[in-house]
Amino acid sequence: MSKQFDYIDANADRFKSELFDLLRIPSVSTDSSAKGDVRKAAEFLSQKLTEAGMDEVRIVDTPGHPVVLGKHLKAGADKPTVLIYGHYDVQPPDPLKLWTSPPFEPVEKDGKVYARGASDDKGQAYIHVKAIESWLQTGGELPVNVKIILEGEEEIGSPNLVPFLKEHKDELDCDMVLVSDTAMFAKDTPSITYGLRGLAYMELEVFGPDRDLHSGAYGGALTNPLNALCEIVAKLKDENGVIQIPGFYDDVIDLSPEEREAYDKLPFDEEGWKKSIGITEVSGEKNYSTLERKSARPTLDMNGMWGGYQAEGAKTVLPAEAGAKISMRLVPNQHPDKIAELFAKHIETIKPAGVRVKVTPHHGGHPAMTPLDFYGLKAAGKAYKDVYQKEPLFAREGGSIPIVADFENVLGVNTILMGFGLNTDAIHSPNEHFSLDDFHRGIKTSARFLEVLPEFEK
């Protein structure tokens, strides 16, 4: 491994410069005017994979943004095949006024690079491009077979990736998927995510009279849709934080005593966590810890609410309609379509008389879990330990990466989530950043993982 590590150290400045070049490309997938820039990012990565020495690299067009596909399969049929996944599209940079530097002009400060996409996911995805290069440019071959797909639509829900996986299923055949799009538990605390929550995202609309009404002339004589919305939402959870939708918990697999013991051992500073987000008290489902609530238990939360007059001053009206956006995070065994159906049925049973309701399911995603005894996780753990000189922590994450479940459903393989970012990286927010030290260590960890994986093959 010394040759590869020496190469990574010797080329650290170049790797950083290339990352900055990639971050300068405003590849905002949701912005139709940026279509050319999204493709430019794909072309940049295709060129770098070719320069790294991969045998085959091509850009595959989809109905939306392109997919970059690379392969290097010289390790032999007796060695495992790893499919590396990442995305090169980014969130819009708005609101621009809150950035301390231009979002697409990378700035290095305090050992971090500040730019949109620095952590999510250009910086983390580019780690693997350079790890591959460190093997292929030091006179050797990759210790395992490697395939890589880099997509340009993750931030808009990857609408064309599942069709791509199905169409190229044989070509993408592998033993596992490797993804770096998650966070470490804390700075200098290597962490492997082995579970992700799923998602059911709903829109609820409540309708009353055929127009807004004067609150003096009509108030007290009919059901106000905004009041009705509040009444409905208030009934969705009880005073102990338990979701009241019949059947909601039927498929939930509760945490085992071993998992709960592992959670207790995680170095979580609850007081520091509260301070970091400006709250004084935690809340949630009774009999579960804060860490368990925010990563391993299902949730129901309002994400937005509207109705009536909201401009400056007063306007005494009863609104004709009101609405809310509600997200439910799901845990293994819960199916987003089933939960969406249960939610819609329950709303009909609890709505007050005098209003109509409309429930619209938006996007959803399946939860995912990788068994802790999977040999790929063991190899990832060794790679982290060898580079960071610490045993990595294993934890679930509260967020969702729907494509992880898609890999399992379409390709039939487990996914290893080797994150190098931090929850404080301000992803999707102004002043997103990524530690350059962890970018460098991440390249070494990825390179080491490729080396040790055959030792753990089952």
Helices and strands as residue ranges (DSSP letters): H 2-10, H 12-23, G 32-34, H 35-52, E 56-60, E 67-72, E 81-87, G 96-98, E 107-109, E 112-114, H 122-136, E 145-151, G 154-156, H 161-167, E 176-179, E 191-196, E 198-207, E 213-214, H 215-218, H 225-234, H 257-265, H 270-277, H 290-295, E 301-307, E 317-318, E 321-330, H 336-350, E 356-365, E 368-369, H 375-388, E 393-397, H 402-406, I 407-411, E 415-418, E 433-435, H 436-456
